[in-house]
Amino acid sequence: MSEISSAFDFRKRVAYQKWPKREFHLAARRQLRRLAEALGLAPGSYDIRNNAGGVAVSGEIVLYGARVYV
């Protein structure tokens, strides 16, 4: 079984590439979960939302809570 590396180069272009874009979204969600934990946010007090956008863009991943928006 192969693993996706936990290290992701966020400078890498992912537009027009299905799997690199998916890896980008997974890695960004993972990093935002770590950030929420480091900030001491309680589970359920925030959402991590993503919008893949169209093929020409990387999309966006957002940490959203009552007092935080990253």
Backbone torsions as a table, in degrees:
resi	resn	phi	psi	omega
1	MET	NA	131.6	-179.6
2	SER	-93.0	153.2	179.0
3	GLU	-115.7	146.1	171.2
4	ILE	-81.8	129.3	-179.1
5	SER	-60.3	142.2	178.5
6	SER	-76.9	-15.3	177.2
7	ALA	-91.5	121.9	179.7
8	PHE	-125.8	133.4	177.9
9	ASP	-84.7	101.6	-176.6
10	PHE	-71.8	-3.7	175.3
11	ARG	-87.0	-12.4	-177.6
12	LYS	-67.8	135.6	176.9
13	ARG	-73.7	135.1	-178.6
14	VAL	-125.9	-6.3	178.3
15	ALA	-60.9	145.7	179.9
16	TYR	67.1	12.3	-178.9
17	GLN	-132.9	110.1	-173.7
18	LYS	-59.0	-53.8	-173.4
19	TRP	-73.9	-41.6	174.9
20	PRO	-61.3	-35.3	177.7
21	LYS	-66.0	-41.2	177.3
22	ARG	-63.0	-43.4	177.7
23	GLU	-62.1	-39.8	176.6
24	PHE	-57.7	-48.2	-178.8
25	HIS	-65.4	-41.6	178.6
26	LEU	-64.7	-43.9	-179.7
27	ALA	-66.0	-40.6	179.9
28	ALA	-66.3	-41.0	177.0
29	ARG	-61.9	-41.8	178.8
30	ARG	-61.3	-43.9	179.8
31	GLN	-66.4	-39.2	179.8
32	LEU	-69.4	-33.2	173.7
33	ARG	-63.6	-42.0	177.0
34	ARG	-62.8	-40.4	178.2
35	LEU	-63.3	-45.6	178.9
36	ALA	-58.6	-42.0	178.5
37	GLU	-64.6	-44.3	-179.9
38	ALA	-64.1	-31.4	177.8
39	LEU	-79.8	-7.4	180.0
40	GLY	76.3	24.9	179.3
41	LEU	-73.9	132.7	-180.0
42	ALA	-72.5	140.7	175.1
43	PRO	-54.1	136.9	-179.2
44	GLY	88.7	-9.4	-180.0
45	SER	-93.6	1.3	-179.4
46	TYR	-150.0	163.5	174.8
47	ASP	-124.4	150.7	167.6
48	ILE	-114.6	114.9	-174.1
49	ARG	-112.7	145.9	175.7
50	ASN	-135.3	152.1	177.0
51	ASN	-134.6	111.2	-176.7
52	ALA	-67.8	-24.1	-178.5
53	GLY	67.5	-168.2	179.7
54	GLY	-84.7	-177.7	-176.3
55	VAL	-67.9	-23.2	-174.5
56	ALA	-86.7	0.1	-177.3
57	VAL	-131.4	163.3	178.3
58	SER	-79.7	-23.6	-175.8
59	GLY	89.8	-167.7	-178.5
60	GLU	-144.4	151.3	177.2
61	ILE	-132.0	128.2	-171.2
62	VAL	-128.6	134.4	169.4
63	LEU	-92.8	117.0	-172.4
64	TYR	-126.8	126.3	176.3
65	GLY	-148.3	-179.0	-178.7
66	ALA	-61.8	-32.9	-176.0
67	ARG	-123.5	10.8	-178.5
68	VAL	-144.2	141.7	175.9
69	TYR	-147.5	106.5	-178.7
70	VAL	-122.4	NA	NA
